[in-house]
Each structure stands twice: as structure tokens, then as C-alpha cells.
Amino acid sequence: YEVIEGGHVQIGLSALTGGVGSTIRLEEKGSEIASGELFAQMKQYFSSGYLMGAGSPAGSDTDISDLGIVQGHAYSILNIVEESDQNGNHQLIELRNPWGSGEWTGKWSDRDSRSWTSRMRQRLNYGANQDDNDGTFWMSFQDFCKNYSVVNLCRLFKTVDQGGKWHKATMMADWAGK
């Protein structure tokens, strides 16, 4: 693993888990974004146990947008929720920069005290230590679609011993050579 510099998230997750990887290209989903269909679909994937990630638009990982998103970089999707408070209905997504630092600084960021009402803090278990620069942050789904270019998916399968239909086989081998 030490020589891996990058790659495609869904391929790596598939190789590690035996799941099936796929990609959603956000630039191709304009009408589904506008109608709310894509949010509902992604929420369903998340609820079904898919592993999910997101890729920011092409660029060097030394390029960081004005709002804190590293360009040409992969992020983990940790949660997808729809909640409401006195300010309306909110479609939110929680992400994590795998570097463990560097975060979104726009609406719903750790420092956005206007969006984080007491109800939203309680509903999303958003604690006082959330403003640490740990790479984990929330953003609206609309902002997500503006600041990311792809969603990476890895569908996992339940084995028979987990109540599913799939069988699993494990083999031992050595990887020898260059």
C-alpha cells in the first residue's frame, strides 16, 4: 500500500471489500439535482449500507478553493440527512477530508453559528468540539453539488451468514516479486 499515491475511490473500495463500485458524475445530473431525485437516491444508497465518497473537481491537491475544498481530492461521505428547524427543511451531507484537516468554510461549516440552531445541533449530535480542524464537516447538498464533481459508490453484499444470498471464500496467498 505504501506506493499508492492516488486512484479511483470506488475501485479501491471494491478491491478491499469485494463490493461493486460505480460513479455518479454530478455534471450529468442537473435535472435530478434540481428535482431532489439525486438527494433521495444518495440517501437511499447510504441507508442501504453503501460505502460512499466524493471527488472534488480536477486540480492539484495543493489547490484549495476559497471555501476550503481541496481540488482533485477524494473525501469520505459520512452521513446524509434531511432535517428541519424553524429555518426550514435542510438536506445535508457530512464529509471528511482523509488528511484529517482542512475543511469547508461555507454555510453549515463548523464556524457557521447562524445555521447551527440548537435543534439542528441536537438532531445531528453536533457537539461543542465540532469546531476542531479534524477534516470533518457538514454542508448543504446544494453546496455539495457545486463543489464536487463525482460521487463514488461501493455496494456491499450480505453473505448468507449475515442474512443475505451471497457466499464468501477466503484464500491465502503471497504477493511475491516486484
Secondary structure, DSSP 8 states (H G I E B T S, - for coil): -TT-----HHHHHHHHHS-EEEEEEGGG-HHHHHHTHHHHHHHHHHHTT-EEEEE--SS-TT-B-TTS-BTT-EEEEEEEEEEEETTEEEEEEEEE-TTS-----STTSTT-TTT--HHHHHHTT--GGGGS-SSEEEEEHHHHHHH-SEEEEEE---BGGGTSSB------------
